[in-house]
Structures are given as structure tokens and as C-alpha cells.
Amino acid sequence: MHSVARLKTESVEQRPNHTLIISSRNPQETSEQVLTKVKDSLDLKKSGARMERVRKARDQKVVVRCASKEDMAKIRGQVQKNTELTVREPTNQDPLVCVRGVLSNYTNEEIVDLIKAQNSHILEGVDKAALKMKVRFRKRARNPHECHPVIELSPSLWGKFIDKGKIYVGFSRCTVEDQSPLVQCMRCLGFGHTKALCKQDKNTCNYCAGEHTGGTCPSKAKSDLPKCINCLRAKRSGPDLEHTAYSAECPERIKWDNIARSRVQYC
């Protein structure tokens, strides 16, 4: 699993985020109508602008990922000529890391202070403004005396920590891993929202996609092949379904992970 995460980090995330969000001035128009207007506004033969991905988003918006800053400027210039559309750059999020095996009796503030104090060999040369860190939440560890804090930090610190692989925190030398910004609901197992915002009433099994929790799954007890609910919803079939909803190799998870990461500024 770690090799998969490292591969995605090297091939996808360590790139500047050249993204534009385009919407209509008419709140009644759908994202499909906005996409049509975007296509009509662009003359790619004339500008030569390159786009890596165009997708419809919620709230009647279209998201365009461009190949470079120059391509983004060309596309923005053409879209802005259409007075029915608005275009803006997204507010980029800072990246996340997970630090494994930190003593759980430290406060969040103590964890940050210890990292700064004990890792000067890594932080050397980092601009003062880039030394910002914040513990977003903690993951449970098997050892009840430990936790795995997830820390939001600047792109320059993210790069240094990921390259180093380990940092000192208190009495331990801890492994540092890239943390995906993707959110997965613990009730329906869908992506992009939490259980508190879920519109589904019943739990969904992460193993067989049935209406029960994974801990009570009869298919798992019989060692039947798993069935991913998210791939089922995406109308995949056969072997493409044969993994759990938490699998790092799930194609739907990878797709939504890339979308979530497109909002993060890694460099």
C-alpha cells in the first residue's frame, strides 16, 4: 500500500495546480449548459492552449485543469470575453502528512513545537512564513498510548518531510507519510462528504455493499469475494468490483483522490 501511495505522490501531486473554476452568471443554468458555453468561448486552434482535464462540478460549475500557467492565462482570457461566464482560480489547500507512532499524551500544540525543535536539520533554509503547521486530526493507533496525527503544512515542508521519510517527535523517530485529502463517508462509503452530512439512512458494508456494517457481514464471514459499493454505483462489473470500499487500488477511489488532490498546492 505504501508503494502505491508513494507512486501517486511522485506521478500526480508534485505539480503546480493550474486550475480554473468557470460558472454562469445565470444561477438557473446547469453545469452542462456552462460547459457548452465554455466550449463555444474557446478557440484552441488559435490559442494553442492545452487542457489536461475538464469536468462538470457541483453548483453549476465547470473545472478546467490546464497544462501550465501560460495555458491557464490563455484560457482565462478567452473565457472572460464571454460576459455570461465568470472565471476564477480555486483557493488551494495546503498538503497533509500523517506522522505515525506519536505519543498520544502530547497536545496538538506540543506535537508541532517538538517537530520544530527536534528537526532543525530538515527545517534549515525554510522561509519563516513556510514553517506553519497545524494538527488537523488524529488517527487511532493499535497501541493505545500512541496516535497518528495528520498535520497540515506548507508545500515546502511537505516536500522535505516526504523526501526524508522520518522525523523526530518527542521520544520517537516517526515515519512520515503523505496523507490524502480525500474524505470518505463512514455510513454510505461515498466520497466527498462525512457521515454528519450523509443523506443515506442505513449503513453500507465496506465488504459486500449490503445494508449492514462490515463487522456483521455474512459474506466476509464465509470468505466470499468482496464487492465495492462505489464501483457498483459507477456501474462497473465482474473483477472490477472484487475489492473492498477501502481498497487503495479501487479505481473509483483513485479517481476521486486525484480530484481531491487537484485542489491542493504541493509545490
N, C-alpha and C positions, 0 to 999 in steps of 0.2 A: 504493500500500500504506500509506503514511503517513497518508493521509486516512482510510482505513478504521480504522486504529489510533486516530487522534485522535477519530473519531466514536464508537467504542466507549467510549473513555475518558470522553467527555462524557456519554454517554447511559446508561451502565451502572455504571461503577465508582465515581463520585464520590458515593456514597450510604453512609450508615451501614449496617453489617452487622447486621440484626436476624434472626438465625438461631438455631434451636433444634435440638438433636440428641436424638431420642427413641429409647429402646431398651427391651427387655423384661428383666425380672429373671430370666426363664427363658431360659438360653442355647440351648435347643433350638428356640426359636421362630424362624420366618423373618421377614424384613422385611415380607413380605406379611401375616403374622399381626399384626405390630406395627402396620402401617398400619390394619388393621381395628380394632384396639383404640383407636388414636388417633381414628379417625372416631367410634367409639362414645363416647369420652370428651368430645368437643367438642359444645357446643350453640351454634352460630354465630348462630342466631336470637336467643338470649338475650344473648350477649355482644357481638354485632356485630363480633367480631374479624375482621380482614382478613388473608388469606394471599396472597402473590404466587406461591409455588411450593411444592409438596410432592413429594418424590421418595424412592424407596427407595434405600438406600445399602448398602455392604458391611458385613459383620459384624452383620447383623440389626438395622440401624438405619434410622430414617426422619428425613429432614432437612426442616425446615419453615422457609421464609423468610417473615417477616412484614412487613407494610407499615410498621410503626412500632414504637417502643419500647413504647408503650402496648398495641398489639395483641399484641406478644410477651408482655407480662405477663399479659394475659387468657388467652392460650392456655396458657402455662405453668401458671397457676393451675388451669385445668380439667384438664389432663393429670395434674398432681400428685395429684389426688383419686383417680386410679386407682392403687392400690397395686401393680399388676403392672407398671407402667411407671416408667422413670426419665427425667428430662429435664435437660439441661444446655446451656449456651451453648458454642460451639466456641472453642478458643483461636485468636484471629485472628492472621494473619501480617502482617508489615509489607510494604508495597508495594515494587516494584522499578523501577529505571530503568536504561537502557543508555546509557552515555556513549561516543560514537563518536570514534575517532581519537586515543586517548591513547597516548603513547609507551610502548612495551612494556618499556623498561628500568626503569621505576618499579616498586617493590614495591607490594603492595596497601596497606600502611600509608602509604607516601609519597603514593599517589593520594588517600587520604582526607585526609591532612594538607594537601596542596596545595589541595584543594577548599575546606576550611575556611578556609585562609589567604587565598586569592585571590578569594573570593566573599562577602566581608562585606556587600556591597551587597544580596545576596539573603538572607543569613542574619540580617540585622538584625531584631531583635524576636522571633526564635525562642527559645523557652524552652531553657535549657541541657540539660534532660533530653531534648529532642527533637532534639538535634544528633547523635544516634547515626547512624553509617553503617558499613557493612561490605561489602567486595567479596566477592560470593558466588562468582563465577567470571568468566572472561574469554572473549569470543568472538574468533575469529581475524579479522584484517583482511586485505585484499588486499595492503596494504603490510606487509612482514614486520617493519618497525620500529614498527608500531602495533598496538594491540589495542582491543577494545570492552568495557571492564569493565562487568559487571552488578552494580549496587550496591543492597543492601537498606538502606532508610532509613525514618525516621518518616513518618507520614501528612502532617504539616505541611510537611516538607521536600519530599516527593513533589509536593505541590501547587505549591509555589513553583518547583521545578525545571521541572516540566511547563509551567507558565504562562510561565516565562522562555524556555525552549526552548534556551538555550545557557549554558554555564558555562566558566570558565577553569580549565584543568588544566595546570600547568607552562608550556610554551611555546606552548600552543594554546588557541583558543576552540572548544570542542567542543559538538556537538549533543547534546541530551538527549532521549531518547525513553522513553515508557512501555514497560516490559518485562512481558510476560505471565508469570504464574507457572505456566502450563500446561507440563507435561513430556510430551515425545513420545519414544517408544522408537525408537532408530535401527535396530532389527532388524525388528520386526513393524509399526512405524509407528503402533501404537496409542497411546492417551493414558493418562496417569496412572501410568506406570512407566518405568523406564530399561532400557537393554539388559542391565544386570547382573542385573535381576530378571525378565527376559523368559522366558516358558515355551516360546516357539517356538524350534525348532532352526534353521530356514532364514531367510535374509534375504528381505524383501519389497520389491519395486521401488516406489519412490515415484511412478513414471510410469505403469506399466501394471498394477500389482498382481500381477505374476508373481513366481516364486520365484527372483529374482536381484537384483543391485544395480542402482541407477539408471544407473550408469556403463556397464553392459553391456547395457542394454535394447534389444532389436531393434526394438520399436515406436517408441521415441524416435528411433532412427536412421532409420527410414522416415517420420518425421513423422506417424505415426498420432495420432489423438486420445488424450489421456491418460485414465486410468481410476483414480479414487481408491479405494484399498483400504478406507478407513474408511467411505465412503458405500456401498460394495459390501457391507460387513459389516452396515450398517444397513438393507440391502435397498432402497436407492434404485436408480433405473434411469434409462436414457436420458440426456438432457442433464445431469441432476443428478450424473452420475458424471464428467463431462468436465472434470476439473481434477486436478492432482497432489495427493499426500497432504500436501504442504507449503503448499498454497494458503491465503492469508489469507481467501479468500472461501468456503472449504469449509464447508458448513452443519454438519457434524459437529465440525469444529474450533471453530467459533463456539459451538456448544452446550457442548462440554467446556471451552472457555475461560471461558465465563460461570460454569460450575460451579466451576472453579478460582478465579476471582476472587471468588466468594461467600465464600471463606474469608479474604479479605484486607481489612484495615481501611484504607480510603482516606481517611476523614475522621472 
